[in-house]
């Protein structure tokens, strides 16, 4: 009985973590951000979505280092070092 209770508690905790993660991703939509790539390039754009498992990030209105503007870009997580200037003031 104790094992069942512990398993239910773990499932509830995982469910709450997942819900919080999804709320955060939803709150990021439309936020401006900078992406630093492994090639030491900076991209600027608007966060739109995170693909399942966080493998890719979708940005819109992307400005490249060559000052080209792209309507959208899908960036592989493995090609990035970090995301800068993502603010969650409303969360």
DSSP file (Angstrom, degrees, kcal/mol; ACC not computed):
  #  RESIDUE AA STRUCTURE BP1 BP2  ACC     N-H-->O    O-->H-N    N-H-->O    O-->H-N    TCO  KAPPA ALPHA  PHI   PSI    X-CA   Y-CA   Z-CA
    1    1 A X     >        0   0    0      0, 0.0     4,-2.1     0, 0.0     5,-0.2   0.000 360.0 360.0 360.0 -39.5    0.0    0.0    0.0
    2    2 A X  H  >  +     0   0    0      1,-0.2     4,-2.4     2,-0.2     5,-0.2   0.863 360.0  54.3 -66.5 -34.6    2.8    2.4    0.8
    3    3 A X  H  > S+     0   0    0      2,-0.2     4,-2.4     1,-0.2    -1,-0.2   0.898 108.0  49.2 -65.6 -39.8    4.4    1.7   -2.6
    4    4 A X  H  > S+     0   0    0      2,-0.2     4,-2.4     1,-0.2    -2,-0.2   0.922 111.6  48.8 -64.9 -44.0    1.2    2.6   -4.4
    5    5 A X  H  X S+     0   0    0     -4,-2.1     4,-2.3     1,-0.2    -2,-0.2   0.911 112.1  48.7 -62.3 -42.9    0.9    5.8   -2.4
    6    6 A X  H  X S+     0   0    0     -4,-2.4     4,-2.3     2,-0.2    -1,-0.2   0.902 110.8  50.6 -64.8 -40.4    4.5    6.7   -3.2
    7    7 A X  H  X S+     0   0    0     -4,-2.4     4,-2.4     2,-0.2    -2,-0.2   0.905 110.5  49.5 -63.6 -41.6    4.0    6.0   -6.9
    8    8 A X  H  X S+     0   0    0     -4,-2.4     4,-2.5     2,-0.2    -2,-0.2   0.901 109.8  51.5 -64.0 -41.0    0.9    8.2   -7.0
    9    9 A X  H  X S+     0   0    0     -4,-2.3     4,-2.4     2,-0.2    -2,-0.2   0.909 110.6  48.3 -62.2 -42.0    2.8   11.0   -5.3
   10   10 A X  H  X S+     0   0    0     -4,-2.3     4,-2.6     2,-0.2    -2,-0.2   0.907 111.2  50.2 -65.0 -41.5    5.6   10.7   -7.8
   11   11 A X  H  X S+     0   0    0     -4,-2.4     4,-2.4     2,-0.2    -2,-0.2   0.911 111.3  48.8 -63.0 -42.0    3.1   10.7  -10.7
   12   12 A X  H  X S+     0   0    0     -4,-2.5     4,-2.3     2,-0.2    -2,-0.2   0.906 111.4  49.6 -63.9 -41.4    1.4   13.8   -9.3
   13   13 A X  H  X S+     0   0    0     -4,-2.4     4,-2.4     2,-0.2    -2,-0.2   0.922 111.9  47.8 -64.4 -43.7    4.8   15.6   -8.9
   14   14 A X  H  X S+     0   0    0     -4,-2.6     4,-2.5     1,-0.2    -2,-0.2   0.897 110.9  52.1 -63.2 -39.7    5.8   14.7  -12.5
   15   15 A X  H  X S+     0   0    0     -4,-2.4     4,-2.4     2,-0.2    -1,-0.2   0.902 110.1  48.0 -62.4 -41.2    2.4   15.9  -13.7
   16   16 A X  H  X S+     0   0    0     -4,-2.3     4,-2.4     2,-0.2    -2,-0.2   0.904 111.4  50.0 -67.1 -41.5    2.8   19.2  -11.8
   17   17 A X  H  X S+     0   0    0     -4,-2.4     4,-2.4     2,-0.2    -2,-0.2   0.917 111.7  48.7 -61.8 -42.8    6.3   19.7  -13.2
   18   18 A X  H  X S+     0   0    0     -4,-2.5     4,-2.5     2,-0.2    -2,-0.2   0.917 110.8  50.2 -63.8 -43.3    5.1   19.0  -16.8
   19   19 A X  H  X S+     0   0    0     -4,-2.4     4,-2.2     1,-0.2    -2,-0.2   0.914 111.5  48.3 -61.8 -43.1    2.2   21.5  -16.3
   20   20 A X  H  X S+     0   0    0     -4,-2.4     4,-2.0     2,-0.2    -1,-0.2   0.896 110.8  51.5 -64.0 -40.4    4.6   24.2  -15.1
   21   21 A X  H  X S+     0   0    0     -4,-2.4     4,-2.4     2,-0.2    -2,-0.2   0.934 110.5  47.9 -61.3 -46.8    7.0   23.5  -18.0
   22   22 A X  H  X S+     0   0    0     -4,-2.5     4,-2.4     1,-0.2    -2,-0.2   0.883 109.8  52.5 -64.0 -38.6    4.1   23.9  -20.5
   23   23 A X  H  X S+     0   0    0     -4,-2.2     4,-2.2     2,-0.2    -1,-0.2   0.897 110.0  49.8 -62.1 -39.6    2.9   27.1  -18.9
   24   24 A X  H  X S+     0   0    0     -4,-2.0     4,-1.6     2,-0.2    -2,-0.2   0.926 110.3  48.7 -65.5 -45.1    6.5   28.5  -19.2
   25   25 A X  H  X S+     0   0    0     -4,-2.4     4,-0.8     1,-0.2    -2,-0.2   0.905 112.4  49.2 -62.1 -41.1    6.8   27.5  -22.9
   26   26 A X  H >< S+     0   0    0     -4,-2.4     3,-0.7     1,-0.2    -1,-0.2   0.898 109.3  52.4 -63.8 -40.3    3.4   29.1  -23.6
   27   27 A X  H 3< S+     0   0    0     -4,-2.2    -1,-0.2     1,-0.2    -2,-0.2   0.787 104.0  58.0 -67.3 -26.7    4.4   32.3  -21.7
   28   28 A X  H >< S+     0   0    0     -4,-1.6     3,-2.4    -3,-0.2    19,-0.2   0.731  78.5 113.0 -75.1 -21.6    7.6   32.5  -23.8
   29   29 A X  T << S+     0   0    0     -4,-0.8    19,-0.2    -3,-0.7     3,-0.1  -0.279  84.7  14.8 -57.2 129.1    5.6   32.7  -27.1
   30   30 A X  T 3  S+     0   0    0     17,-3.6     2,-0.3     1,-0.3    -1,-0.3   0.404  94.4 132.9  88.0  -2.0    6.1   36.1  -28.7
   31   31 A X    <   -     0   0    0     -3,-2.4    16,-3.1    16,-0.3    -1,-0.3  -0.615  58.2-119.5 -84.5 141.2    9.0   37.1  -26.5
   32   32 A X  E     +A   46   0A   0     -2,-0.3     2,-0.3    14,-0.2    55,-0.3  -0.524  42.4 167.9 -73.7 143.2   12.1   38.6  -28.2
   33   33 A X  E     -A   45   0A   0     12,-2.7    12,-2.3    -2,-0.2     2,-0.4  -0.989  32.5-133.4-152.8 161.5   15.3   36.6  -27.7
   34   34 A X  E     -AB  44  84A   0     50,-2.4    50,-3.3    -2,-0.3     2,-0.5  -0.938  19.3-154.1-112.8 140.6   18.9   36.3  -28.8
   35   35 A X  E     -AB  43  83A   0      8,-2.9     8,-2.4    -2,-0.4     2,-0.6  -0.973   1.2-155.6-118.3 124.7   20.3   32.9  -29.6
   36   36 A X  E     -AB  42  82A   0     46,-2.5    45,-3.6    -2,-0.5    46,-1.3  -0.887  19.3-153.5 -97.9 121.6   24.1   32.2  -29.3
   37   37 A X  E >   - B   0  80A   0      4,-2.8     3,-1.9    -2,-0.6    43,-0.3  -0.423  29.2-107.0 -92.9 167.8   25.1   29.4  -31.6
   38   38 A X  T 3  S+     0   0    0     41,-2.2    42,-0.1     1,-0.3    -1,-0.1   0.719 120.6  62.0 -63.1 -21.6   28.0   26.9  -31.3
   39   39 A X  T 3  S-     0   0    0     40,-0.4    -1,-0.3     2,-0.1     3,-0.1   0.286 120.9-110.0 -87.3  10.4   29.6   28.8  -34.1
   40   40 A X  S <  S+     0   0    0     -3,-1.9     2,-0.3     1,-0.3    -2,-0.1   0.810  74.7 137.3  63.9  33.3   29.7   31.9  -31.9
   41   41 A X        -     0   0    0     -4,-0.0    -4,-2.8     2,-0.0     2,-0.5  -0.810  46.5-138.7-104.8 150.3   27.0   33.7  -34.0
   42   42 A X  E     -A   36   0A   0     -2,-0.3     2,-0.4    -6,-0.2    -6,-0.2  -0.938  15.3-170.8-111.6 130.9   24.1   35.6  -32.6
   43   43 A X  E     -A   35   0A   0     -8,-2.4    -8,-2.9    -2,-0.5     2,-0.4  -0.923   7.3-155.9-112.4 143.5   20.6   35.4  -34.0
   44   44 A X  E     +AC  34  63A   0     19,-2.0    19,-3.0    -2,-0.4     2,-0.3  -0.941  33.5 120.5-115.8 142.9   17.8   37.7  -32.9
   45   45 A X  E     -A   33   0A   0    -12,-2.3   -12,-2.7    -2,-0.4     2,-0.5  -0.977  58.4 -76.7-175.0-172.7   14.2   36.7  -33.2
   46   46 A X  E     -AC  32  60A   0     14,-2.7    14,-2.3    -2,-0.3   -14,-0.2  -0.934  43.5-122.0-110.4 125.4   10.8   36.1  -31.6
   47   47 A X  E     + C   0  59A   0    -16,-3.1   -17,-3.6    -2,-0.5   -16,-0.3  -0.476  40.1 162.2 -66.6 129.4   10.3   32.8  -29.7
   48   48 A X  E     -     0   0A   0     10,-2.8     2,-0.3     1,-0.4    11,-0.2   0.731  53.8 -17.7-116.3 -44.2    7.3   30.9  -31.2
   49   49 A X  E     - C   0  58A   0      9,-1.4     9,-2.9   -21,-0.1     2,-0.5  -0.993  43.2-131.1-162.4 162.1    7.5   27.3  -30.1
   50   50 A X  E     - C   0  57A   0     -2,-0.3     7,-0.2     7,-0.2     3,-0.1  -0.993  32.5-131.7-120.1 122.6    9.5   24.5  -28.7
   51   51 A X    >   -     0   0    0      5,-2.8     3,-2.1    -2,-0.5     5,-0.2  -0.292  47.3 -66.9 -69.8 159.6    9.3   21.2  -30.6
   52   52 A X  G >  S+     0   0    0      1,-0.3     3,-1.3     2,-0.2    -1,-0.2  -0.117 123.0  12.9 -50.3 142.2    8.6   18.0  -28.6
   53   53 A X  G 3  S-     0   0    0      1,-0.2    -1,-0.3    -3,-0.1    -2,-0.1   0.519 119.1 -88.4  66.0   8.3   11.4   16.9  -26.3
   54   54 A X  G <  S+     0   0    0     -3,-2.1    -1,-0.2     2,-0.1    -2,-0.2   0.728  89.6 135.3  69.2  22.1   13.0   20.4  -26.7
   55   55 A X    <   +     0   0    0     -3,-1.3    22,-2.9    -4,-0.2    23,-0.4   0.746  69.0  22.8 -76.3 -22.8   15.0   19.2  -29.7
   56   56 A X  E     - D   0  76A   0     20,-0.3    -5,-2.8    -5,-0.2     2,-0.4  -0.994  63.5-148.7-145.6 148.6   14.2   22.3  -31.8
   57   57 A X  E     -CD  50  75A   0     18,-2.5    18,-3.0    -2,-0.3     2,-0.5  -0.956  14.2-144.7-117.2 137.1   13.2   25.9  -31.2
   58   58 A X  E     -CD  49  74A   0     -9,-2.9   -10,-2.8    -2,-0.4    -9,-1.4  -0.901  21.0-179.6-104.1 125.2   11.0   27.9  -33.7
   59   59 A X  E     -CD  47  73A   0     14,-2.8    14,-2.4    -2,-0.5     2,-0.3  -0.902  10.5-156.1-118.8 150.0   11.7   31.6  -34.0
   60   60 A X  E    S+CD  46  72A   0    -14,-2.3   -14,-2.7    -2,-0.3    12,-0.3  -0.823  73.0  24.7-118.0 164.9   10.1   34.2  -36.3
   61   61 A X  E    S-     0   0A   0     10,-1.8     2,-0.3    -2,-0.3    10,-0.2   0.919  83.5-171.1  49.0  52.8   11.4   37.5  -37.6
   62   62 A X  E     - D   0  70A   0      8,-2.0     8,-3.1    -3,-0.2     2,-0.6  -0.590  16.5-157.8 -83.2 130.7   14.9   36.2  -37.3
   63   63 A X  E     -CD  44  69A   0    -19,-3.0   -19,-2.0    -2,-0.3     6,-0.2  -0.947  14.9-152.6-107.8 121.7   17.8   38.6  -37.9
   64   64 A X    >   -     0   0    0      4,-2.6     3,-2.1    -2,-0.6   -21,-0.1  -0.355  32.0-100.8 -87.6 168.9   21.1   36.8  -38.9
   65   65 A X  T 3  S+     0   0    0      1,-0.3    -1,-0.1     2,-0.1   -22,-0.1   0.778 125.3  58.4 -59.8 -25.5   24.6   38.0  -38.2
   66   66 A X  T 3  S-     0   0    0      2,-0.1    -1,-0.3     1,-0.0     3,-0.1   0.301 121.4-111.5 -85.6   9.9   24.7   39.1  -41.9
   67   67 A X    <   +     0   0    0     -3,-2.1     2,-0.3     1,-0.3    -2,-0.1   0.718  69.4 146.9  66.0  24.1   21.7   41.3  -41.1
   68   68 A X        -     0   0    0      2,-0.0    -4,-2.6     1,-0.0     2,-0.5  -0.672  42.5-137.8 -84.4 145.0   19.4   39.2  -43.3
   69   69 A X  E     -D   63   0A   0     -2,-0.3     2,-0.4    -6,-0.2    -6,-0.2  -0.926  18.1-170.6-109.3 124.8   15.8   38.9  -42.1
   70   70 A X  E     -D   62   0A   0     -8,-3.1    -8,-2.0    -2,-0.5     3,-0.1  -0.904  24.6-137.9-111.6 141.1   14.1   35.5  -42.2
   71   71 A X  E    S-     0   0A   0     -2,-0.4   -10,-1.8   -10,-0.2     2,-0.3   0.839  84.5  -7.9 -67.5 -31.3   10.4   35.1  -41.6
   72   72 A X  E     -D   60   0A   0    -12,-0.3     2,-0.3   -11,-0.1   -12,-0.2  -0.989  59.7-169.6-160.1 158.0   11.0   32.0  -39.6
   73   73 A X  E     -D   59   0A   0    -14,-2.4   -14,-2.8    -2,-0.3     2,-0.6  -0.987  16.0-145.6-151.4 144.0   13.8   29.5  -38.5
   74   74 A X  E     -D   58   0A   0     -2,-0.3     2,-0.5   -16,-0.2   -16,-0.2  -0.963  23.0-163.5-109.5 122.0   13.9   26.2  -36.8
   75   75 A X  E     -D   57   0A   0    -18,-3.0   -18,-2.5    -2,-0.6     2,-0.2  -0.914  16.3-128.4-113.3 126.2   17.0   25.9  -34.7
   76   76 A X  E >   -D   56   0A   0     -2,-0.5     3,-1.6   -20,-0.2   -20,-0.3  -0.498  16.1-131.5 -71.4 137.7   18.3   22.6  -33.4
   77   77 A X  G >  S+     0   0    0    -22,-2.9     3,-1.7     1,-0.3    -1,-0.1   0.866 106.2  59.9 -57.2 -38.4   19.0   22.5  -29.7
   78   78 A X  G 3  S+     0   0    0    -23,-0.4    -1,-0.3     1,-0.3   -22,-0.1   0.653  98.7  58.9 -67.1 -15.1   22.4   21.0  -30.3
   79   79 A X  G <  S+     0   0    0     -3,-1.6   -41,-2.2   -42,-0.1   -40,-0.4   0.416  96.4  79.6 -91.7   0.9   23.5   24.0  -32.4
   80   80 A X  E <   -B   37   0A   0     -3,-1.7   -43,-0.3   -43,-0.3     3,-0.1  -0.817  50.2-171.0-114.3 149.6   22.9   26.5  -29.6
   81   81 A X  E    S-     0   0A   0    -45,-3.6     2,-0.3     1,-0.4   -44,-0.2   0.788  73.2 -27.1 -97.4 -44.5   24.9   27.5  -26.5
   82   82 A X  E     -B   36   0A   0    -46,-1.3   -46,-2.5     2,-0.0     2,-0.5  -0.992  48.7-120.7-163.6 168.2   22.2   29.6  -24.9
   83   83 A X  E     -B   35   0A   0     -2,-0.3     2,-0.3   -48,-0.2   -48,-0.2  -0.971  33.2-162.5-116.0 129.7   19.2   31.8  -25.2
   84   84 A X  E     +B   34   0A   0    -50,-3.3   -50,-2.4    -2,-0.5     3,-0.1  -0.821  59.2  18.8-117.1 153.5   19.4   35.4  -23.9
   85   85 A X        +     0   0    0     -2,-0.3     2,-0.7     1,-0.2    -1,-0.2   0.646  69.9 148.9  68.6  19.4   16.9   38.0  -23.0
   86   86 A X        -     0   0    0     -3,-0.2     2,-0.4   -52,-0.1    -1,-0.2  -0.772  29.5-165.7 -82.1 117.8   13.9   35.7  -22.6
   87   87 A X        -     0   0    0     -2,-0.7     3,-0.2   -55,-0.3   -55,-0.0  -0.875  23.7-172.2-112.2 136.8   11.9   37.4  -19.9
   88   88 A X    >   +     0   0    0     -2,-0.4     3,-1.0     1,-0.1   -60,-0.1  -0.367  32.6 142.3-118.5  51.0    9.0   35.9  -18.0
   89   89 A X  T 3  S+     0   0    0      1,-0.2    -1,-0.1     2,-0.2    -2,-0.0   0.815  72.1  51.5 -62.5 -30.9    7.7   38.9  -16.2
   90   90 A X  T 3         0   0    0      1,-0.2    -1,-0.2    -3,-0.2    -2,-0.1   0.632 360.0 360.0 -84.1 -13.0    4.1   37.9  -16.5
   91   91 A X    <         0   0    0     -3,-1.0    -1,-0.2   -67,-0.0    -2,-0.2   0.482 360.0 360.0 -85.4 360.0    4.6   34.3  -15.1
